[in-house]
Amino acid sequence: MALPIRDQLKYWGFVALVIIVVLWFMGDVLLPFVLGSAVAYFLDPIADRLERLGLSRALATAVITVVMLMIFVLVALLVIPTLVEQTARLVEIAPELARNLSDFLTQRFPSILEEGSTLRSSIQSLGSMVQERGGQLLETALSSAAGLINIIMLFVIVPVVAVYMLLDWDRMIANLDALLPRDHAPMIRRLAGDIDRTLASFIRGMGTVCLILGTYYALALMLVGLQFGLVVGFIAGLVTFIPYLGALIGGALAIGLALFQFWGDWLSIGLVGGIFVIGQVVEGNLLTPKLVGNSVGLHPVWLILALSVFGTLFGFVGMLVAVPMAAAFGVIARFAVDQYQESLLYRGTDPTKPLPAQDQE
């Protein structure tokens, strides 16, 4: 005999409460494990494909680990030092950029930026604040012993967790499936499959899109001679998962820097703008349709809300789990709507009443 619905809600509510409390109090501790699990989830299809080619799970995991380790070493040697250097320089010259912007606007629009005006003071104080706060942040991150230890532990623990999770991924899924309540197992499997497809389309697809676009923006901007091209490309690629935001932020930053660096050289400024136009055309017509698909079910507003709420409640770990939780909530919400539309509460007891147009199709 199945448990009454009231008792089931009580038990599952308690489980949800425990998960929330654990995330609240142990977010920093769980960060390497969340990142490691995300990496394993991202790489699991590659391991499955290698298994279909005849490799064992252990050998497939070893091959992936060696390849990823080589990529990480190359990135650490070639990209990270330049990225840190350009970020530090950008923070350092922020007041000068603010003064140049103020002088430019004063020359072109003298009535807007009069001496002592609020807008002029705001621009100058913004540059000083970026230098001060950015310098403090970099200094704290690089000089704090605890911060260095945490960063080192992150780079050590995350790969180890990812390797073990990737090695045992299929076994863990099978064990979780065996623990499902028998009465609800088919429905849970159906919902889990929908969530997995949504996550696979969004996280794996958008992760690949972000990587491709970030690399393209960084290389293209550096080729045209933009001083901070690597930083701009990294920022633009990082936020590409929110539609239009990556191109908007990266494009505004790149064109703003290009105006100061190439003022009068309109060809170079046009090339910088053209880089982002081409990136958006390729993303919208090729990368996103091929790698993500058109029916992921995660609306940009829903994503921004999830990132804001989970980030505020649980910090950086909350932002990491925001997208999976948003996908899960979206699938469950659509399932609840379908159940409601099939219920007597929605249809009523009179079979002669016409259904809405979307139900008749």
Stockholm file with secondary structure:
# STOCKHOLM 1.0

chainA/1-361         MALPIRDQLKYWGFVALVIIVVLWFMGDVLLPFVLGSAVAYFLDPIADRLERLGLSRALATAVITVVMLMIFVLVALLVIPTLVEQTARLVEIAPELARNLSDFLTQRFPSILEEGSTLRSSIQSLGSMVQERGGQLLETALSSAAGLINIIMLFVIVPVVAVYMLLDWDRMIANLDALLPRDHAPMIRRLAGDIDRTLASFIRGMGTVCLILGTYYALALMLVGLQFGLVVGFIAGLVTFIPYLGALIGGALAIGLALFQFWGDWLSIGLVGGIFVIGQVVEGNLLTPKLVGNSVGLHPVWLILALSVFGTLFGFVGMLVAVPMAAAFGVIARFAVDQYQESLLYRGTDPTKPLPAQDQE
#=GR chainA/1-361 SS CCCCHHHHHHHHHHHHHHHHHHHHHSHHHHHHHHHHHHHHHHHHHHHHHHHHTTCCHHHHHHHHHHHHHHHHHHHHHHTHHHHHHHHHHHHHTHHHHHHHHHHHHHHHCTTTSCTTCHHHHHHHHHHHHHHHHHHHHHHHHHHCHHHHHHHHHHHHHHHHHHHHHHHTHHHHHHHHHHTSCTTTHHHHHHHHHHHHHHHIIIIIHHHHHHHHHHHHHHHHHHHTTCTTHHHHHHHHHHTTTSTTHHHHHHHHHHHHHHHHHSTTCHHHHHHHHHHHHHHHHHIIIIIIIIIICSCCCCCHHHHHHHHHHHHHHHHHHHHHHHHHHHHHHHHHHHHHHHHHHTSHHHHCSCTTSCCCHHHHC
#=GC SS_cons         CCCCHHHHHHHHHHHHHHHHHHHHHSHHHHHHHHHHHHHHHHHHHHHHHHHHTTCCHHHHHHHHHHHHHHHHHHHHHHTHHHHHHHHHHHHHTHHHHHHHHHHHHHHHCTTTSCTTCHHHHHHHHHHHHHHHHHHHHHHHHHHCHHHHHHHHHHHHHHHHHHHHHHHTHHHHHHHHHHTSCTTTHHHHHHHHHHHHHHHIIIIIHHHHHHHHHHHHHHHHHHHTTCTTHHHHHHHHHHTTTSTTHHHHHHHHHHHHHHHHHSTTCHHHHHHHHHHHHHHHHHIIIIIIIIIICSCCCCCHHHHHHHHHHHHHHHHHHHHHHHHHHHHHHHHHHHHHHHHHHTSHHHHCSCTTSCCCHHHHC
//
